[in-house]
Amino acid sequence: MSDAVSPPVIDLNADLGEGFGRWQLTDDDALLSVVTSANVACGFHAGDPATMRRVCELAAARGVVIGAQVSYRDLAGFGRRAMDVPPDELADEITYQIGALDIFARAAGARVAYVKPHGALYNRCVHDTAQAAAVIAGIRTAGGALPVLGLPGSALHAAAREAELPVVGEAFADRAYTDEGTLVSRREAGAVIHDGDEVVKRALGMARDHTVTSLDGRPVTVTARSLCLHGDTPGAAVLARRVRSELTAAGVQVRSFA
């Protein structure tokens, strides 16, 4: 019997297509040379048809898995403002966003392979069972058994499991964590990690040891198959390349979960 231990495996995902018209936020071309999964904005917090088409074509050409990054309808607030949307309406809006992106993905020879909520919707679905159930209902209508990328232990993952959808745990190397393993609100100081060395250190710790240090300095267990690299921060592509290089050098296999 072999005593060999399988090397850790991690997916690298990034939020892409986050522009609108002449306004461009993410360096999609550069990030698509690094990540293994692309969370593509579907038009509600960012993104427009031309951007969605372009990112899907680039992702398909480079073998990057395409995911729908669904959001509250909030272009002005970049999907980061709290909103109260009736569950039936939210479910329809989730279906609409996935369907729109899937048309462009299929035209590029690929498909939407998973779904990830964005911003305020992502955070709301950590605890709000009604909103989480609405997101899952929308996914079921749009694409059947699409995997759901989200925070481990969230109401979203609980609703997905109840609906017999695959779940994929996600972690954030550039976001601060609470002692409970949730993300620190962006309204609080220290919520976003800007130091590149620290981001790389945290990425390695999450991928190899399944731990991260909370904002209060306590160790927190992180069980994730995918690591998010935010694409809307300055120098995001350079940092993403560094993270991938350091993970590979440390013996971590980088490949998509889909």
N, C-alpha and C positions, 0 to 999 in steps of 0.2 A: 504494500500500500504506500502511495506517495505521500510525503509530508509537505509537498509544495503548497504554498499559500497563493491563491489567486490575487493578482495585483488589483488595487482599487480602480474603479471605473467611474468617470464623471462626465456628464454632458455640460457643455458651455452654451448658455443661451443669452441672447441680447434682444432688447426692444429696438426694432428697426422700422423704417418707413415713417418715422415720426416727423413729418413735415406737412405742409399744406400749401399748394400753389407754388409761389416763388420762395416761400419760407422753408428752409431745410435745417433740421436740427441734428440728425444722426449721420455719421459717416458710414453709410450702408455698404459701400463698395469695400472699404477697408475692413470693417467688422465681419463681413461675409467671408473673408479669407482666414478668419480665426475661429469663429463660433461653429458649433455643430447643429444648433437649432436656432431658428429665427422667429421671434415673436413679432408678427407684422401688424402694425396699426391698421384698423379696419374702417377708419373714417369718422369715428365718434369722438375720440380725444385728439386724434391726429390722423394724417393720411388722406390721400385723395385717389381717385381711380388710376391716374397715371403713375403715381408713386407706388401703389399696390402692385400694378402690373410690372413695373421695373424691378422692384425688389423680388417678386416671385420669379421673374426670369433669371436674375442673378443668382438667387438661391438654388434654383433648379439646376443651373449650369454648373454650380460648384458642389452639388451634392449635399447642400445644407437643408435640413428638414424644416418645413414651413408650418408654423403654428399661428392661429388666430388670436391676436391680443384684443380682447373685447373690453368695452368700457361703458361707463355712463355717457349719455349724450352731452358732452361738455367740452367743445372745442376751445372756448374762451379760457377755461380753467385747466386745460390739458388733462382733463379727467381726474384731477386731484381734489376737487371740491365735493364735500359730502352732499348727497342728493337722496331724496326719498321717492323712489319710483315704484308704483304698484307692481306686485309680482308678475301678473299676467303681461303687463306692458314690458317689463324688463325681459321676460322670457322671449317675447317676440323680437325685441331689439337685439338680443344675443343671437337668435336664429338669423336675423337679417345680416348682421356683421359677418358671421361665419360664411353664410352663403355668398356674400359679395366677394370675399377673399378667395373662396374656393373656386369661383369661376376663373379668376386670374391664375390661380395655382394650376388648375387643370389645363388651361391654355398654354402654360409653360411646360407641360409634361409632368407635373407633380400633383400634389393634392394637399389640402389642409390635414395635417396628421395629429394635431392636438390643439387644445385651447388653454389660454391663460388669461385671467382677468387682469386689468390694469388699474393702477392708482387707487383711488378711493373705493372702487368696486372690489379690488383685491383685498384691501384692508377690512372692508365691511363684511366680506364673506368669511373672514376668520372667525367671527363670532355670531353673525346674524343668520340664523337658520332659514328664515323666509327668503332673504335675498339669495342665499346660497342655493336653495332649492329652485329658485327661479332661473338662476344661471344654468343649473343642470338640466332643467326642463327645456331651456332654449337649445342647449347642446344636443339633447336627444332628438329634438325635432330637426335640427340641421344636419346632423351627421352620425346618428346612431351611437356607436360605442367609441367615441373619440376620447383619448386619454386627457386627463385634467391635471395641468401643472399648477401647483400651489403650495402653500405653507403646510408642512406636516402637522397633523392634529387639528386642522381647521374645520369649521363647519362645512366649508366647500368640499373637502375631501370626504367628510362623513356622508354628505348628500350624494356624492358621486358613488361611493361604495354601495349605498342603499339602492341606487339606480343601476348598479352593476357596471359602472364605468371604471376603467383603469385609472389609478391615481399615480402621480409622479411627484415626489417630494422635492422642494426647491429650497436653496439657501442663497444668501446674499453676502458676498465677501466685502462689499463696500457700504453696507448698512449696519448700524448698531442694533444690538439685540437687547431685549429686556431679560430679566432673570427667568421669566416664564417661557422664553423662547420665541416671543413675538417681536416684530420690528418696532423700533422706537419711532414715534411720530416725527415726520419731517419738520414739524413746528418746534421741536425741541433741539437744543444745542447738542452737537455731536451725533446727530442722527445719521449723517452721511460721512463716510470715511474718505478723506481726500489724499492721505499719505499713501503713495504707491507701495512702499515697502510693507506697510501694515496690511494693505489689501492682499498682497501676495502671501504674506504670512497667514492671514486668515483663510485664504483659499486653500492653502496646503493643509491647514489644520482641519478644515471642514471635509476635504476629500480623503485624507489619510486617517485622521483620528476621530472624525465625527464630533468635533467639539469647537466651540468658539467662546471667547470671553465676552461677557455682557458689558453693557455700559457702566455697570457698577462694579466690574472687576471680578465677577464670578463665572466659573466654567458652566457652559450650557451645552447639553447634548444636541447635536444637529444631525438628523438622518435625512440625507438628500441624495438624489440621483442626478440632479441638475444644479448647476451653479450659475446664477445670473450675473452678467456683467453689464451694468447700465451704459447705454450708448449715448445718453444725453449729457454726459459730463465732459469737460475739457480733457483732451488727450485720451479719450476712451479707447480708441483703437490701439494706440501704443501700449497702454496698460493691459488691454486684453491679450495682446501678443505676448507680453511679458508673463502674465499669469499662465497662459497655455504652455509656454516654454518651461517655466519652473515646475509645473505639474508633470510634464513629460520627463524632465530631468530627475524628478523624484520617484519615477516609476508608476505614475498614475496614468492609466489609459484614458484618453479623451475621445469619447464617441457618443453619438446621440442615443437617447433612450428609445426612440421610435424606430 
